[in-house]
């Protein structure tokens, strides 16, 4: 049963983003020895193994099969693209920069929702999207002097996230939240499985603790993320997902002694503020429609 305790929901969201940023930092640490695709598959498998028994207990075994398959497959496909692109990106760039590029997704989803889902998008949100993309250009520098393969891979994750959001809107009420996550990761597991014959490696025993920490923090982060929306309206809880940028800067400094420069911080601030403004506008519009 949902309980209206917004402060708890916000705290859970902030804790979830801190866990996920830490998990990404651990993945970055392991990438010199393990291929990003293997780490993505391992993450998906750990999440599915934890969630499957809970879903069977609450909703029955049939909930583990994606229904309707078409839209659920697309959601799982784009979810897989997000994580694969992101894990490749953090091999080359800082965590905070990569996460900021991914947060382009909600901005792009605003435009795509008008073009594909025929949802009304006012000039305020269109302007916010344009300004938000200017923040990406600030990070890349006007002459793209800071651009690298990592930046463009992170942008690929952001674009994939936009399409993932669109699939979420189309499939919002088709399955319970935990079942939706399990369906997405199971599709990713199946899609990535053949690649393990080429990039998979047997983890060394010396890395067992690191892998265990990676799995545990990943599952905790995903679970807290879902739980956070049980204690308050999404319009209030969701914007605090941007706290992941702060966590990313902290994890990047603690684990890799990396701190974005001043220009990058300006670009990060622009993207975050535009994303928060769009979330605010959408919450107001949704509230007026309900009224």
C-alpha positions in Angstrom: 0.0 0.0 0.0 1.3 3.4 -0.9 1.9 5.9 1.9 2.1 9.6 1.5 5.5 10.5 3.2 7.2 12.7 0.5 10.3 13.3 2.6 11.0 9.6 2.9 10.4 9.2 -0.9 12.9 12.0 -1.6 15.5 10.5 0.8 15.1 7.1 -0.9 15.6 8.6 -4.3 18.8 10.4 -3.2 20.1 7.2 -1.6 19.2 5.3 -4.7 21.1 7.7 -7.0 24.1 7.5 -4.6 24.1 3.7 -4.8 23.8 3.7 -8.6 26.7 6.3 -8.9 28.8 4.1 -6.6 27.9 1.0 -8.7 29.0 2.8 -11.8 32.3 3.8 -10.1 33.0 0.2 -9.2 32.2 -0.8 -12.8 34.7 1.8 -14.0 37.3 0.3 -11.7 36.8 -3.2 -13.1 36.9 -2.2 -16.8 40.6 -2.6 -17.3 40.1 -6.3 -16.5 36.6 -7.0 -17.7 34.7 -6.0 -20.9 31.8 -3.5 -20.4 29.3 -5.8 -22.0 30.1 -8.6 -19.5 29.6 -6.1 -16.6 26.2 -5.0 -18.1 25.1 -8.7 -18.4 26.3 -9.5 -14.9 24.4 -6.5 -13.5 21.2 -7.4 -15.4 21.5 -11.0 -14.2 21.9 -10.0 -10.6 18.9 -7.7 -10.7 16.7 -10.4 -12.3 17.8 -13.1 -9.8 16.8 -10.9 -6.9 13.5 -9.6 -8.4 12.2 -12.8 -9.9 11.3 -14.5 -6.6 9.6 -11.4 -5.3 7.5 -11.0 -8.5 6.5 -14.7 -8.5 5.4 -14.3 -4.8 3.4 -11.1 -5.4 2.1 -11.4 -9.0 2.7 -15.1 -10.1 5.1 -16.6 -12.5 3.3 -15.3 -15.5 4.3 -11.8 -14.6 7.9 -12.7 -15.6 6.8 -13.0 -19.3 6.8 -9.6 -21.0 3.3 -8.7 -22.1 2.5 -7.3 -24.6 5.8 -8.5 -26.0 6.3 -5.8 -28.7 6.4 -2.7 -26.5 8.1 -4.6 -23.7 10.8 -5.8 -26.1 11.4 -2.3 -27.2 11.6 -1.0 -23.7 14.1 -3.8 -22.8 16.1 -3.1 -26.0 16.5 0.7 -25.3 17.2 0.0 -21.6 20.0 -2.3 -22.7 21.4 0.4 -25.1 21.4 2.9 -22.3 23.6 0.8 -20.0 25.9 -0.5 -22.7 26.5 2.9 -24.2 27.0 4.3 -20.7 29.5 1.6 -19.6 31.5 2.1 -22.8 31.5 5.9 -22.2 32.9 5.8 -18.6 36.0 4.0 -19.9 37.0 7.3 -21.5 35.3 10.2 -19.5 34.5 11.1 -16.0 31.4 9.8 -14.3 29.8 13.2 -13.9 30.2 14.1 -17.5 28.8 10.8 -18.6 25.8 11.1 -16.3 25.1 14.6 -17.6 25.1 13.4 -21.2 22.6 10.7 -20.2 20.3 13.3 -18.6 19.9 14.7 -22.1 17.4 11.9 -22.4 14.5 13.6 -20.6 15.1 16.7 -22.6 14.9 14.8 -25.9 11.9 12.8 -24.7 10.0 16.1 -24.4 10.4 16.8 -28.1 9.8 13.2 -29.2 6.7 12.9 -27.1 5.2 15.7 -29.3 6.4 14.2 -32.6 5.7 10.5 -31.8 3.0 10.4 -29.1 1.3 13.6 -30.2 1.5 15.1 -26.7 1.2 18.9 -26.4 4.5 20.6 -25.7 4.4 24.3 -25.1 7.1 26.9 -26.1 8.4 27.0 -22.5 9.5 23.4 -22.6 10.8 23.7 -26.2 13.0 26.6 -25.1 14.2 24.7 -22.1 15.2 21.7 -24.3 17.2 24.1 -26.6 18.9 25.7 -23.7 19.6 22.3 -22.2 21.3 21.1 -25.4 23.4 24.3 -25.2 24.7 22.9 -21.9 25.9 19.8 -23.7 27.8 22.0 -26.1 29.4 23.9 -23.2 30.7 20.6 -21.9 32.0 19.6 -25.3 33.4 23.2 -25.8 32.3 25.4 -28.7 35.0 23.9 -31.0 34.4 20.3 -29.7 37.9 20.4 -28.3 36.8 18.3 -25.3 34.7 15.9 -27.4 35.8 12.2 -27.3 34.4 8.8 -28.1 33.3 8.7 -24.5 31.2 11.8 -24.9 29.4 10.6 -28.0 28.8 7.2 -26.4 27.2 8.9 -23.4 25.1 10.9 -25.8 24.0 7.6 -27.4 23.0 6.5 -23.9 21.0 9.7 -23.5 19.2 9.3 -26.8 18.4 5.7 -25.9 17.0 6.8 -22.6 14.7 9.2 -24.5 13.2 6.3 -26.4 13.1 4.2 -23.3 11.0 7.0 -21.6 8.6 6.9 -24.6 8.2 3.1 -24.3 7.5 3.6 -20.5 4.7 6.1 -21.3 3.1 3.6 -23.8 3.5 0.7 -21.4 3.0 2.5 -18.1 0.0 0.4 -16.8 0.8 -2.9 -18.5 2.8 -4.5 -15.7 3.7 -3.9 -12.0 6.8 -1.7 -11.5 9.1 -4.5 -10.4 7.9 -6.8 -13.1 8.7 -4.0 -15.7 12.2 -3.8 -14.4 12.6 -7.6 -14.5 11.2 -7.8 -18.0 13.6 -5.2 -19.2 16.7 -6.8 -17.7 15.6 -10.3 -18.9 15.4 -9.0 -22.5 18.9 -7.4 -22.0 20.3 -10.7 -20.6 19.0 -12.7 -23.6 20.2 -10.1 -26.2 23.7 -9.8 -24.7 24.2 -13.5 -23.9 25.7 -14.5 -27.4 28.3 -11.7 -27.0 29.7 -13.4 -23.9 31.3 -16.0 -26.1 33.5 -13.3 -27.5 34.0 -10.8 -24.5 33.1 -12.9 -21.5 35.8 -13.7 -18.9 35.7 -15.9 -15.9 36.0 -13.5 -12.9 39.1 -14.0 -10.8 38.6 -15.1 -7.2 40.6 -12.1 -6.1 37.7 -9.9 -7.6 34.9 -11.8 -5.9 34.4 -9.2 -3.2 34.3 -6.4 -5.8 31.8 -8.3 -8.0 29.7 -9.0 -4.9 29.7 -5.3 -3.9 28.8 -4.4 -7.5 25.8 -6.7 -7.5 24.5 -5.8 -4.0 24.8 -2.0 -4.6 23.1 -2.4 -8.0 20.2 -4.3 -6.6 19.8 -1.9 -3.6 19.9 1.1 -5.9 17.3 -0.2 -8.3 15.0 -1.3 -5.4 15.2 2.0 -3.6 14.5 3.8 -6.9 11.3 1.9 -7.3 10.3 2.2 -3.7 10.8 6.0 -3.6 7.7 6.5 -5.8 5.6 4.7 -3.2 5.8 7.5 -0.8 4.9 10.6 -2.8 3.9 11.9 -6.3 6.3 11.3 -9.1 6.3 15.0 -10.0 7.9 15.6 -6.6 10.2 12.6 -6.3 11.5 12.3 -9.9 13.5 15.6 -10.0 15.7 14.5 -7.2 17.1 11.9 -9.6 19.4 14.7 -10.7 21.2 14.4 -7.3 23.0 11.6 -9.1 25.3 14.2 -10.6 26.4 15.3 -7.1 27.0 11.6 -6.3 28.9 11.1 -9.5 31.3 14.0 -8.8 31.8 12.6 -5.2 32.5 9.0 -6.4 34.7 10.3 -9.2 36.8 12.3 -6.7 37.0 9.5 -4.1 37.8 6.6 -6.5 39.7 8.3 -9.3 40.7 11.8 -8.0 38.8 13.3 -10.9 36.9 16.6 -10.7 35.2 18.3 -13.7 36.7 21.7 -14.6 34.8 25.0 -14.2 33.5 25.0 -17.8 32.1 21.5 -17.4 30.4 22.5 -14.2 28.7 25.3 -16.0 27.4 22.8 -18.7 26.3 20.4 -16.0 24.3 23.2 -14.2 22.6 24.2 -17.5 21.5 20.6 -18.2 20.2 20.0 -14.7 18.3 23.3 -14.4 16.6 22.8 -17.8 15.7 19.2 -16.8 14.2 20.4 -13.5 12.3 23.2 -15.2 10.8 20.7 -17.7 9.8 18.4 -14.8 8.2 21.4 -13.1 6.2 22.4 -16.1 5.0 18.9 -16.7 3.9 18.5 -13.1 1.9 21.7 -13.4 0.3 20.7 -16.6 -0.6 17.2 -15.2 -2.1 18.9 -12.2 -4.2 21.2 -14.2 -5.4 18.3 -16.4 -6.4 16.3 -13.3 -8.3 19.3 -11.9 
